[in-house]
Every structure is written in structure tokens, then in C-alpha cells.
Amino acid sequence: MRSELPEIEIEGTEYLFDINQLALIEKDRPEERKLFFDEMNDCGTHYEFVYNLNSKRLDPLRTQEGIDAYIIGKHSFANVKVPRIGEIDPQGISKKYNCSLDDIRKKSDFEIMVNQEAYDLRVNKGVLPTIEIAGHTFYVDLRMDKLRPKDDFLSNGIVFSDIERYYDLEKRTYTIPYNSKTHEFQELDYLNLKELPKDLVAVRFLSERLLDRIGWNRTYGFELTHGLVKNGLKLQFAATNIPWKKTFLVDLIKSNLKAEKQLKKAAEKQQPIQPKQSKGRRM
């Protein structure tokens, strides 16, 4: 955090603006109370949000839905307007987004902070984001709920609903077994796995929400610009290859081999002793 951050007062409380967090941070309680700009309504010339006077926090639900005068007076809420980021911290935004002070005067925060070429291609021209997976290009196609392989119409691709249990909520990524020949996700027989897969690779890529923010916003009813100022906008991505030795399969295979060995021992102990057959009389 810079030694001297711009200050702004909201309903009698002093806040510091941090360009790196895109947030207003309460001066006296910097770790406890933060007002994030991506939760405010971007009105172009300024931002608006509903402020709880008791908790001194932004109310996301009321900010989205709005409140009337009765609610404001009865429950200690306030409609708050704050200047755009370019006015609050022109030096900070200029340094972070490599723009001139003249750009800041003429353009909105959105125009400065979001790649306008990528936005035009995605929104106005319908260009889908792409991701490279093990040397092959896929389209991020949320309408079809999949990563759709380019120039391979026989492949089913990677269907998001098929890989839900491979999602890491904390990292916001999927890590899946992938067949580079069929360009598809391929499930493994985990119960009987005795060695690392030789014909499959492990790949990791971002969630569909991060791969196509505009498509996600459109699908789930958000404003098309929602989350773009904070997270930016890209149309090209690449998956990461993960060595099998760095996945949970190593421990799983050890466990499977151990279980197989125990089953064999148990089977040998339970095998009945064959009685000697005596020669009977011939009929």
C-alpha cells in the first residue's frame, strides 16, 4: 500500500482509496472494513451504492435492487455517490493502466481499465474466447456448456457439467484427465487404477466464469460489464499441463496396490484345504 493514499469521506467516516484492491478502506480499521468498487453501480461519471450507517459497510443486495426513502430513514441506510476512480486517484490509475492524464479526463474508468478492443470483439462481433489445451485450440462456448474443439466436429469436447467434481473452488480452476487424440475429457477407473495413465494427460484451466466473463454475465442475468473493471477482459487463454506425479493419483495408486495385496492375502487364508481323495471300489 502506498504511503499516501487518496482520502474520501463517507457519512462522517474517513476512507483511503487503494488502486491495487480497487477499494475504499476505512482509515481506522483497514483490515476490517472495505468498500469494493466492483460491488458498486458504475454510472459512468460516478459510482453509487447503498451504505449501512451502523456497520459502515456496503450493502450489495440493496445496492443492486435499490431502496426507497422509508427504508433509508427507518433502517439507517444511505444512498452514497463517490467520484470515478480517475478523479479520486489520477496518478494511481495512470501508473497502473499506462494512460495519460488527458485520457483520464476524456475517458470513463471502464474505457481505461477494460480492453476496449476485446470488449468490442466479444460483445458486438460475437467472437468467442479461445483456450489452448495440449496444443489444440478450443472455443469457450457457454451456450453449449463446453469447451468446443476447433476443426474437430466429431469430438464432444469438454463438457462443463461432466467435470463439476474436478473443480477447485479455492483456486477457481478445473484439473481433469484429458485425451489429446479425441480432444475430450476422459474419466478414469479410479477404483482399479494401478499405474499412471500413459495415453492421457492432466490439464488445468480456469473456470468458465473466468474464461468468458461476458458470456457468464449474459447467461446468468448480470450486466455485461459486471466484474470487468476488477478482473479485466481477455479472449485468449492457455491450459497448464500437470505431471501425473504431482496429482493425487500417486497416493491413490499406492492405496489401490496396498488394498489389492491385502485382498490376495485374505483370499489365500480363506482358501479351503482340499481333502485327499481315497480310491473307491470299482463298480
Helices and strands as residue ranges (DSSP letters): E 7-10, E 13-18, E 23-26, E 34-36, G 37-39, E 41-42, E 46-52, E 57-58, H 60-65, H 69-75, E 77-83, H 85-88, H 90-97, H 101-106, H 109-113, H 116-123, E 130-133, E 136-141, G 142-144, E 146-149, E 158-159, G 160-162, G 164-166, E 167-168, E 173-179, E 184-185, G 190-192, E 201-206, H 208-211, H 213-219, H 228-231, E 236-238, E 240-242, G 244-246, H 249-270
